[in-house]
Amino acid sequence: MRLPIPELSDSARLTRLPIPIQFKLEQSMKVTVENKKGLNKDVKVFVDKKTMNVYMDEKYEEIKGTVNLKGFRPGKVPREILKRQFGKAVFSEVLDKVLKETSTKALQENKIKPAGQPKLDLKTYGEDKDLEYVLSVTELPKVELKSIENIKFDDYTVKIDQKETDKRIRDIAKNQPNFKEASETTIAKEGDLVVFDYNATVDEKTFKGGEGKNTQLTLGKDLFLKGFDKQLIGVKKGDEKIVEATLPENFPEKEFINKKAKFKCTISAVKIPEEVKIDDQFAKNLGAKDLNDLKSLITKQINDEYKNSLDRLTKNQILKEIEKFKVSEIPENLLEEEIKILSQGMSEDDAKKSRKNFEEVAKKRIKVGLVLNEFGEQNQIKVTEQELQTEVQKQIRMMPGQEKMVMEFYKKNPNALASLRGTVYEEKILNMIKEKAKSNKKEISKDEAEKILKESQKQQLDQELKDQRKPEKKADVKKSAENKTKPKIKKTKAVAKKSKKVSKK
């Protein structure tokens, strides 16, 4: 645990070498714990000056062999000279070390788990002095985990009909048509592929980017310039066709933006689509071993699409159950932080009117986080570096073409990486809860899965609208009570989404 240690000097940090301390710190440290209101405690720590001096002596011995000062051989610089040159920096190093060691030990020995960052108040400190300070701590509340085994949730398996798989494969084939060259007399129609060269002019003048060779357009898709390919309907091989089209807003040559251009097109081929044969070769072109392997892969793909969404429903079921768990008290500092997050982007007046609703949401989110964290600690759940990197790679794959940018983002943003670690940590916790809780296994069809997901989306939307109306309704009632004759003025409220939060490990 890191504590906010006051800097006593701007001097450069000195090199640290691992020198063992020849005494037990706990024997020279006195700790008293004073209970304050609710979960608040004051941890008073006292370290005598003899102990502090031992730390100082060892630090001076450490730097003695590394400091080079003119007129002195290495390792022979007198203590008084070192103290005069580096005294403040040495004491700052020693104070920093002792505070970290003693505060961590004081909290561990008294089994105090802080909810947030403790506040440190230095009472007495200095060279050749006792060290005395107070840690003001808000302690995490007691959390009941016995109810984990009584959680009930639906565990869905989607059974994919072979017809669904065949339909998906046909759709893939339809979107990857083969074209064969037609006869010279074939007239191009919608759906055909036209191959042509062109030269374009604006006001009879050529321009950069106004020439193309072996350009291919599938008629009817309108993928070139708006309305361009429709004008090629009816052409045949060898034809010349003048096509008029307006150059787009993003055209590189700015002076020609939104200008009407004439394209002189010479048709070199008309190709007609032919039905793609769905066979082993088609499957191999898509990366499968054969057609049966492709069918297995597509079935799994469809199943995963629904399973991922249904797993999110299962997760929400579990989190809803956890909201009902007993937590002795919600730490006030965590509550205020959560309300602050919920009210981001709102005016001060709107935030005040919405506070009661935000408190309800915040308490549920904090409670869930406390339960999940306690479960994770008791079951020694950790996120390994390999698991974290696997999740980073997953995020990278979701943004093809921007892999380097995503990788750099996580390298340069430790908070983003910590957030990702929190996501993995939460998933590992929920997976273990699933193993201990009571699952209601359900095998459903694709249609049933769609119905369940649609109903879930409707319920979520209804809840968001309900959360939105809550503060607005109370504000209107209060306003009406103050002055019934004044017209009602409706104000738009930000929607507080009911999401869950887990502290990052």
Sequence and secondary structure as in RCSB ss.txt:
>XXXX:A:sequence
MRLPIPELSDSARLTRLPIPIQFKLEQSMKVTVENKKGLNKDVKVFVDKKTMNVYMDEKYEEIKGTVNLKGFRPG
KVPREILKRQFGKAVFSEVLDKVLKETSTKALQENKIKPAGQPKLDLKTYGEDKDLEYVLSVTELPKVELKSIEN
IKFDDYTVKIDQKETDKRIRDIAKNQPNFKEASETTIAKEGDLVVFDYNATVDEKTFKGGEGKNTQLTLGKDLFL
KGFDKQLIGVKKGDEKIVEATLPENFPEKEFINKKAKFKCTISAVKIPEEVKIDDQFAKNLGAKDLNDLKSLITK
QINDEYKNSLDRLTKNQILKEIEKFKVSEIPENLLEEEIKILSQGMSEDDAKKSRKNFEEVAKKRIKVGLVLNEF
GEQNQIKVTEQELQTEVQKQIRMMPGQEKMVMEFYKKNPNALASLRGTVYEEKILNMIKEKAKSNKKEISKDEAE
KILKESQKQQLDQELKDQRKPEKKADVKKSAENKTKPKIKKTKAVAKKSKKVSKK
>XXXX:A:secstr
          S          SS HHHHEEEEEEE STTEEEEEEEE HHHHHHHHHHHHHHHHTT   TTS TT
   HHHHHHHHHHHHHHHHHHHHHHHHHHHHHHHTT  BSS  EEEEEE  TTS EEEEEEEEB   B  GGGGG
 EEEEEEEE  HHHHHHHHHHHHHTS EEEE  TT    TT EEEEEEEEEETTEEEEEEEEEEEEEETTS  SS
TTTGGGGTT  TT EEEEEEE  TT SSGGGTT EEEEEEEEEEEEEEE    SHHHHHHTT SSHHHHHHHHHH
HHHHHHHHHHHHHHHHHHHHHHTTS BS   HHHHHHHHHHHTTTS HHHHHHHHHHHHHHHHHHHHHHHHHHHH
HHHTT    HHHHHHHHHHHHHTSTT HHHHHHHHHH HHHHHHHHHHHHHHHHHHHHHHHSEEEEEEEEHHHHH
HHHHHHHHHHHHHHHHHHHHHHHHHHHHHHHH TTS                   
